[in-house]
Amino acid sequence: MTSAWHGTVGSRIPAAVVIDGEPWSWAWDVTTVLGYANGRDVLAALPERMRNTVAMPDGNRGNPNWAIVSESGV
């Protein structure tokens, strides 16, 4: 269960989310900061307990699902 959002990137997207007391970050942010060229490969290599997806519908067309990585997955 999502319990809190923290910070913002741009004007509308939260920078991190707390799920069941554990902080999670956007996978795109993590892979970009760490310098990985292909974030999908990095996510696929992580155990399922360290990656997840959250829906962020913003009223725009397209996929509202965002990949997230747990703090231990970073």
N, C-alpha and C positions, 0 to 999 in steps of 0.2 A: 504494500500500500504506500502511495506517495504521501509524505507527511509535510514537506516544506520545499519551497524553491528558494534559491539563494543567488543574488547578483543578476546582472543582465549582460548580454552581449548585444550590441546594437540597441534597439529600442524596445523589442518585444520578446526576445528569446532568453530564457533563463540560462545562466552559465553553469549551474549545477543543480542537482536534485537530491534530496535525502529520501531514501526508500528504506523503511524498516530500520531507521537509525544509521544507515550506512550511506556515505556520500558517493554519488555517481557523477561522472563528467561526460560531456558530449564526446563521442568517439572521434568525430572530425577534429575537434580542438586538440585532443590528446595526440592523435597520429600526426597532425600538422606540427605541433610544438616539438614532438620528438623526431621530426624529420623523415617520417616514412612516406614513400612515394605512393604505395598502394595500401590504403587503410583497410580495404576489404580483406586482404590477405592477413593482415595483422589481427583483425577481429576473428577471422576464421580459425586462427591458431590459438586463441584464448579459450579456456574451458567455459562452458555455458554459464557456470556460476559467476563468472567475471564479466559477462556481457549481457545486455538486455536491450529491449526496444520500448520506447514510450511513444504514445500518440500525442501530437501537438497540433491539433486542427486549428488553423488560423483563418479560415474562411476562404483561402485560396485553393485553386485546383491543384491536384497532385497528391503525392504520398505524404500523409501527415506523420508517418512513423520516423523516429530519430533513434539511431543507435547510441547506446550509452555504455560506459565502461566503469566498473567499480573501482574504488580507490586501490584495492588490492590487485586489480588487473593492470594498473598503471605501472 
